Amino acid sequence: MKNFVVRSVVLALVVMVITALIAEPAAAQCAMCKASSEANLKTGGGDPRGLNAGILYMLVMPYLLVAGIGYWWWSNRKKEHQEVSELSEEDFA
């Protein structure tokens, strides 16, 4: 069982790395943001690439939050499982 989990995690990591390496850069702008940045550019504003970076930054935050909560839950479950295993071993001793 443990070997299966390790293989699954390694496979998932390999797939994520390959996907990240072959992915093309994305222009992450909704229609309203694009219109706003184009209007800003026409009136003498700056380059809209900073807006793209801000949108991508805001896109990553929810995923990091969910990943952090998932890791916290997983580590607590692991500790709880170890405590239950230790208690059951003491019952048989």
JONORWO-V188053 format. One record per pair of residues at least 4 apart in sequence whose C-alpha atoms are under 8 Angstrom apart, sorted by sequence separation. I is the first residue (numbers start at 1). J is the second residue. D is the distance in whole Angstrom. If there is no record, write none. Layout:
I	J	D
I	J	D
This chain:
1	5	6
2	6	6
3	7	6
4	8	6
5	9	6
6	10	6
7	11	6
8	12	6
9	13	6
10	14	6
11	15	6
12	16	6
13	17	6
14	18	6
15	19	6
16	20	6
17	21	6
18	22	6
19	23	6
29	33	6
30	34	6
31	35	6
32	36	6
33	37	6
34	38	6
35	39	6
36	40	6
37	41	6
38	42	6
39	43	6
40	44	7
41	45	5
48	52	7
49	53	6
50	54	6
51	55	6
52	56	6
53	57	6
54	58	6
55	59	6
56	60	6
57	61	7
58	62	8
59	63	8
60	64	6
61	65	6
62	66	6
63	67	6
64	68	6
65	69	6
66	70	6
67	71	6
68	72	6
69	73	6
70	74	6
71	75	6
72	76	6
73	77	6
74	78	6
75	79	6
76	80	6
77	81	6
78	82	6
79	83	6
80	84	6
81	85	6
82	86	6
83	87	6
84	88	6
85	89	6
86	90	6
87	91	6
88	92	7
89	93	6
29	34	6
40	45	5
41	46	6
40	46	7
41	47	7
41	48	7
38	48	8
37	48	6
37	51	8
29	52	6
28	52	6
27	52	7
29	55	7
28	55	7
28	56	7
